[in-house]
């Protein structure tokens, strides 16, 4: 019957993870989350700066929006002139 139900003894416990394994798991999780968290924090900081500029002066806020639009348009023009190479 031991074949079907196993032996009557409890299984051997594995050693708990050490400091090195814990740091390795923390490093892996943080390395995966670093880029999305950086993007989120950058967008929030940009919005706070934009609200500050609008509270300072309306033209300063509008200039920041025009600068963002110009940067996106310049990136689009650069990408149009330099298409990716397909190999």
N, C-alpha and C positions, 0 to 999 in steps of 0.2 A: 504494500500500500504506500510505502514511502516514495515510490516512483510517481504515483499520481498526485500525492498531496505534499511532497517534499519531506525533508527530514523534520524531526520534531524540534530541532535547534534553531534559534533565531539566526538570521544572516549576519555575516561579519560586517561591522560598521566601518565605513571608510574614514580615514583621517580627515578632520576638517581642513578647509583651505587655509593657507598661511597668508602672511602679509604680502608676499610677492604676487600671489594669485589675485588678491583683492585689489591691489594697485593696478594690475594688468586689466582687470575688468573695468575699473573706473576709467582708466586711460582709453580703452576701446569705446566706451559709451560717450565720453567727452569728445573724442575725436570725431565721432559720427555727428554729434549735436553741435559742434563748434560753428560750422558754416551756417546752418539755419538760424541759430541763435544770433550770430553776428549780423545776418541780414535783417532779422526782426528788430534788433536793437538799433541798427543803422536807420531803418525806416522810421522808427519811433523818434529817434533823435532828429532826423530830418523834418518830421512833422512839427516837433516842438520848436525847432529853429524857424520854420516857416510861420508858425503862429506868432512867435516873437517878432519876426520881421514885419508881419502885418500889424501887430500892436504898436511897433515903433513908427512905421509909416506905410501907407498903402502902396506907394510906389516901390518901396523896398521889397515888399512881399510879391508884387507883380514882377519885379525884376528877377527875383529868385525863380519864379515859375517860368519866365521867359528863358532864363539860363538853363533850367532843366530841359525844357523843350528843345532848345538849341543843341544841347549835349546829345539828346536822343536822336535828333535829326542828323547831326554830324556823325554819330556812330552808324546810323543807317546808310549814309552816303559812303562812308569808308567801307562798310561791308559790301555795298553794291559794286564798288570799284575793285575789291579784293575777294572774289568768290572763293569758297573752299575748293581745294583740289581733291578730286575723287581718284583714288588709286585702285 
